[in-house]
């Protein structure tokens, strides 16, 4: 299933890149609504089960955590956790703040929920505009 979800995400990104602008079956207002809210980098960042689990874990916390905390929790070396966090940070899913010598990470909940709600609203808009 993990490999399947990765393939789905890669296909989503390729399909978006190749056909979003040239798909004549969708109304132009629908294409515009989706393009305004569709961020392939976000969906790609959430395709990995470890990163998705990290997002869920960070959602339960009241304070930021270090790479070491996540490495201990997931049994992954520091470089692996750092790589996952870099991808999540580039997708604006998490934020990083330096506190002394440590970098602490927290979920960028407002940005994440806003983007996902915007995408869901765009899908609703497209559904309504094709009826």
Secondary structure, DSSP 8 states (H G I E B T S, - for coil): -HHHHHHHHHHHHHHHHHHTTT-TTS-HHHHHHHHHH--HHHHHHHHSHHHHHHHHHHHT-SS-EEHHHHHHHHT--HHHHHHHHHHHHHTTSEEEEEETTEEEEEE-HHHHHHHHHHHHHHHHHHHHHT-
